Amino acid sequence: MPPTRVMIVDDHPMVIEGIQSILETYDDIEIAAALSGGQEAVDRIEEIAPDVVLLDLNMPGLGGLSATELILERRPETRVLVLSMHDSPEYISTALRHGARGYVLKDVPVDEIKTAIDVVMSDERYLCTGARTSLSPGTADGREPLTGREQTILLQLAQGRSNKEVALALDISVRTVETHRKNIRRKLGISSTAGLTRYALEHGVLQGTGH
């Protein structure tokens, strides 16, 4: 098995150094890159092609939530593992809604970050103990809310645009639009375009364009 390629993204050099020095002791981990900002991570995600991105939520410029969505849009097979100081349920559930596969608080022992990497690499979700305790039952379950990006795409689809037209309007690939569309259908339990339009009307998505 080739080593797991990890990209660390944090605007605090000491955090990066600390995580990197521990992870480098594992034979099955390769540090693919250590970057200090979300925008750089998005711009270089295809070039670096990491298996896992350890991503800080609070960074100047492009924040962790937007970076997560854009990283997954450009490279859907990447697993994003959020590193944060915040243990509030809103932060955790929002990160998971945006596509993060795991949430780890920065005060955990670094070997727990290794555990988290192994878990998300096996295609499971990982929440550290503090995050699990904070997330009350049902917060992350039930009907998943749409992310901002999905709402934008729902709005386009509800206006009768084809996947190709949406791709052109948002400057993304048709395949990416199809992936978003599939996620929207899964989350809402709606398969037809007419159903999506009706949902958008009933939930104010179409009216909400001026806000």
C-alpha angles and dihedrals in degrees: 000000000000114000119268109261110225128192117197118205118185134130092222111083092200092057091050092048093048095050094041095051092053097042091049089065090068117086093209095056126078119188101225095182143339113214133178102214145043096232092054089050091053093045094050102034095103094044094049094036098194123186092217132024117203100205132188113219100211111058131140114256112010107024126220097260095054090041090053092055094045093046091052091045091056097037112016095181092064116104113221116208113190119219113197145156090217120093097176115130090235092059093046098046091043091052091050091048090054089057105268112151094206146011124215126179115229093236095064119109108270092239086066088062087058089052090050091051091051092049096050089045087059087056096253129122120253126204118174115232094262091051093046092051092048094050106077117215110278097023093104095028133067118053109351115230117236118256120238091259092051091050090053090052093044088054091052093047092046088057087061098256120152123237088256093053091047090049091053094046094051097034094238132120123274087239090058091051089050090051092050091046091052090050091048091051091047094049095045097035089230122130106176129074089229088055091050091050091050091049091049091051095046093048097045095247092131094045092045095072095101096052 
